[in-house]
Amino acid sequence: MIKYLWKWLIMAVAVLITAYLLPGVNVVGLWAAFVVAVVLSVANTFLKPILIILTLPVNILSLGLFTLVINAFIVMLTAYLVPGFSVASFLSAVLFSIVLSMISFVFSVIK
C-alpha cells in the first residue's frame, strides 16, 4: 500500500510540474493534483486497455500514434471528473499526456 501512495505522490508532483509548464492546464492545489494522479492511474489501468482494443485497427494504421488520442481523451475525462483540474483544449491534453509521461519517467528513474 505504501508503494502505491509513493507512486501517486510522485505522479501528483509530476502533475503539478506539468500544469506549471503548460499554459492550457490548471491545477488548483496539491490535493487536486493527488486526486488527478489517482483518477489517471485508475483510468489507465481499467479504461485504457479497453479503448486500445476497441481502436486497434486505427492504432495499427497510425503506427501507434492513435494512442496519443486515447491518452488525451483520458486526460480530458479526468479534467471533467476532478474539480480543480482543467484542460483548455484537446491539444493541451495531448501535450499534457506527453510531458507528464516524460516527467514521470524521470522521477521513476531518479527514485
Residue frames relative to the residue before (quaternion, step in Angstrom):
aa qw qx qy qz dx dy dz
M 1.0000 0.0000 0.0000 0.0000 0.00 0.00 0.00
I 0.6317 0.5300 -0.3275 0.4613 3.58 1.01 -0.78
K 0.6087 0.5651 -0.3471 0.4356 3.58 1.07 -0.73
Y 0.6737 0.4838 -0.2974 0.4729 3.59 0.97 -0.84
L 0.6338 0.5217 -0.3346 0.4628 3.58 0.99 -0.75
W 0.6348 0.5246 -0.3206 0.4679 3.57 1.02 -0.80
K 0.6617 0.4986 -0.3034 0.4705 3.59 0.94 -0.89
W 0.6674 0.4930 -0.3074 0.4659 3.59 0.95 -0.83
L 0.6286 0.5228 -0.3369 0.4670 3.58 1.06 -0.68
I 0.6347 0.5083 -0.3202 0.4860 3.59 1.00 -0.81
M 0.6611 0.5001 -0.3014 0.4712 3.57 0.96 -0.86
A 0.6326 0.5277 -0.3345 0.4577 3.62 1.03 -0.74
V 0.6448 0.4946 -0.3188 0.4878 3.59 0.98 -0.78
A 0.6372 0.5183 -0.3220 0.4708 3.59 1.03 -0.78
V 0.6250 0.5217 -0.3345 0.4747 3.61 1.05 -0.72
L 0.6566 0.5056 -0.3155 0.4624 3.60 0.93 -0.83
I 0.6614 0.4968 -0.3096 0.4690 3.58 0.93 -0.86
T 0.6624 0.5073 -0.3043 0.4597 3.58 0.94 -0.88
A 0.6549 0.4991 -0.3125 0.4737 3.59 0.97 -0.82
Y 0.6325 0.5215 -0.3333 0.4657 3.58 1.08 -0.63
L 0.6963 0.4885 -0.2712 0.4505 3.58 1.01 -0.81
L 0.7565 0.3641 -0.1976 0.5062 3.60 0.99 -0.78
P 0.4402 -0.7373 0.4474 0.2500 3.59 -0.79 0.98
G 0.7148 0.4757 -0.2764 0.4317 3.64 1.04 -0.54
V 0.6695 0.4642 -0.2832 0.5061 3.59 1.29 0.08
N 0.0454 -0.8036 0.5934 -0.0090 3.56 -0.88 1.00
V 0.0374 -0.7525 0.6575 0.0098 3.54 -1.08 0.88
V 0.4469 -0.7359 0.4470 0.2426 3.56 -0.75 1.09
G 0.8098 -0.1624 0.1346 0.5475 3.61 0.84 -0.84
L 0.7468 -0.3925 0.2902 0.4517 3.52 -1.34 -0.14
W 0.6348 0.5277 -0.3442 0.4473 3.59 0.98 -0.75
A 0.6515 0.4972 -0.3151 0.4786 3.61 0.94 -0.81
A 0.6384 0.5177 -0.3254 0.4674 3.58 1.02 -0.76
F 0.6384 0.5147 -0.3256 0.4707 3.60 1.03 -0.75
V 0.6523 0.4962 -0.3127 0.4801 3.60 0.98 -0.82
V 0.6133 0.5334 -0.3386 0.4740 3.60 1.05 -0.75
A 0.6477 0.5207 -0.3168 0.4570 3.58 0.95 -0.87
V 0.6700 0.4890 -0.3010 0.4706 3.59 0.93 -0.85
V 0.6788 0.4851 -0.2989 0.4631 3.60 0.87 -0.93
L 0.6412 0.5090 -0.3259 0.4727 3.61 1.00 -0.78
S 0.6454 0.5212 -0.3230 0.4554 3.59 0.99 -0.79
V 0.6700 0.4862 -0.2945 0.4774 3.56 0.92 -0.90
A 0.6661 0.4961 -0.3065 0.4650 3.60 0.92 -0.87
N 0.6703 0.4846 -0.3046 0.4723 3.60 0.97 -0.79
T 0.6495 0.5155 -0.3195 0.4586 3.59 1.12 -0.57
F 0.8163 0.2867 -0.1266 0.4852 3.58 0.79 -0.99
L 0.7522 0.4207 -0.2259 0.4540 3.61 0.84 -0.92
K 0.6534 0.5622 -0.3240 0.3899 3.58 0.89 -0.90
P 0.6624 0.4871 -0.3469 0.4512 3.68 0.82 -0.73
I 0.6281 0.5270 -0.3367 0.4630 3.58 1.05 -0.72
L 0.6754 0.4891 -0.2935 0.4675 3.58 0.90 -0.90
I 0.6399 0.5156 -0.3338 0.4618 3.60 0.99 -0.72
I 0.6556 0.4942 -0.3177 0.4743 3.59 0.95 -0.78
L 0.6728 0.5021 -0.3033 0.4508 3.60 0.94 -0.85
T 0.7645 0.3303 -0.1784 0.5240 3.60 1.07 -0.68
L 0.2395 0.8273 -0.4849 0.1520 3.57 1.20 0.41
P 0.6612 0.4967 -0.3501 0.4399 3.66 0.81 -0.75
V 0.6595 0.4863 -0.3077 0.4836 3.60 0.97 -0.84
N 0.6434 0.5304 -0.3155 0.4529 3.56 1.02 -0.79
I 0.6493 0.4976 -0.3147 0.4814 3.58 1.02 -0.74
L 0.6689 0.5031 -0.3024 0.4561 3.59 0.93 -0.87
S 0.7247 0.4023 -0.2443 0.5033 3.58 1.07 -0.66
L 0.4385 -0.7228 0.4254 0.3231 3.57 1.33 0.19
G 0.7529 -0.4202 0.1967 0.4669 3.55 1.01 0.87
L 0.5102 0.6707 -0.4193 0.3376 3.59 1.21 -0.15
F 0.5635 0.5973 -0.3937 0.4131 3.59 1.19 -0.40
T 0.5105 0.6330 -0.4197 0.4031 3.59 1.23 -0.28
L 0.5875 0.5594 -0.3661 0.4559 3.60 1.13 -0.55
V 0.6334 0.5142 -0.3243 0.4789 3.58 1.05 -0.74
I 0.6422 0.5109 -0.3205 0.4730 3.59 0.98 -0.81
N 0.6474 0.5093 -0.3181 0.4695 3.59 0.96 -0.85
A 0.6535 0.5052 -0.3145 0.4677 3.59 0.96 -0.83
F 0.6215 0.5332 -0.3355 0.4657 3.58 1.04 -0.76
I 0.6600 0.4979 -0.3071 0.4714 3.59 0.95 -0.85
V 0.6364 0.5114 -0.3282 0.4751 3.61 1.01 -0.75
M 0.6720 0.4830 -0.3030 0.4726 3.60 0.92 -0.82
L 0.6138 0.5260 -0.3392 0.4811 3.59 1.09 -0.67
T 0.6405 0.5137 -0.3150 0.4761 3.57 1.02 -0.80
A 0.6419 0.5147 -0.3203 0.4696 3.59 0.99 -0.79
Y 0.6388 0.5163 -0.3204 0.4719 3.57 1.10 -0.65
L 0.7309 0.4587 -0.2347 0.4476 3.57 0.98 -0.88
V 0.7558 0.3789 -0.1982 0.4960 3.60 1.00 -0.77
P 0.3088 -0.7314 0.5718 0.2066 3.58 -0.70 1.02
G 0.7376 0.3720 -0.2930 0.4814 3.55 -0.97 0.83
F 0.7017 0.3420 -0.2468 0.5743 3.57 1.31 0.07
S 0.0774 0.8072 -0.5791 0.0837 3.57 -0.68 1.06
V 0.1536 -0.7466 0.6435 0.0704 3.51 -1.21 0.75
A 0.4392 -0.7522 0.4361 0.2261 3.56 -0.68 1.15
S 0.8256 -0.0230 0.0716 0.5592 3.60 0.85 -0.88
F 0.6859 -0.4659 0.3631 0.4251 3.52 -1.35 0.11
L 0.6359 0.5241 -0.3243 0.4644 3.58 1.02 -0.78
S 0.6264 0.5219 -0.3324 0.4740 3.58 1.05 -0.72
A 0.6427 0.5173 -0.3200 0.4657 3.58 1.05 -0.75
V 0.6335 0.5135 -0.3284 0.4767 3.60 1.02 -0.78
L 0.6762 0.4815 -0.2929 0.4745 3.59 0.87 -0.93
F 0.6189 0.5451 -0.3368 0.4542 3.58 1.04 -0.78
S 0.6830 0.4817 -0.3033 0.4578 3.60 0.86 -0.89
I 0.6498 0.5096 -0.3226 0.4626 3.60 1.01 -0.74
V 0.6993 0.4598 -0.2775 0.4719 3.58 0.79 -1.01
L 0.6314 0.5306 -0.3321 0.4577 3.60 1.00 -0.77
S 0.6375 0.5227 -0.3265 0.4623 3.57 0.99 -0.76
M 0.6718 0.4947 -0.3001 0.4625 3.57 0.93 -0.87
I 0.6760 0.4816 -0.3012 0.4695 3.60 0.90 -0.88
S 0.6391 0.5150 -0.3272 0.4682 3.60 0.98 -0.78
F 0.6317 0.5263 -0.3322 0.4622 3.57 1.01 -0.75
V 0.6533 0.5080 -0.3158 0.4641 3.59 0.91 -0.88
F 0.6679 0.4956 -0.3035 0.4649 3.59 0.94 -0.86
S 0.6648 0.4967 -0.3180 0.4586 3.58 0.98 -0.76
V 0.6334 0.5104 -0.3347 0.4756 3.60 1.09 -0.59
I 0.6506 0.5197 -0.3084 0.4599 3.58 0.99 -0.83
K 0.6071 0.5743 -0.3488 0.4241 3.57 0.99 -0.86
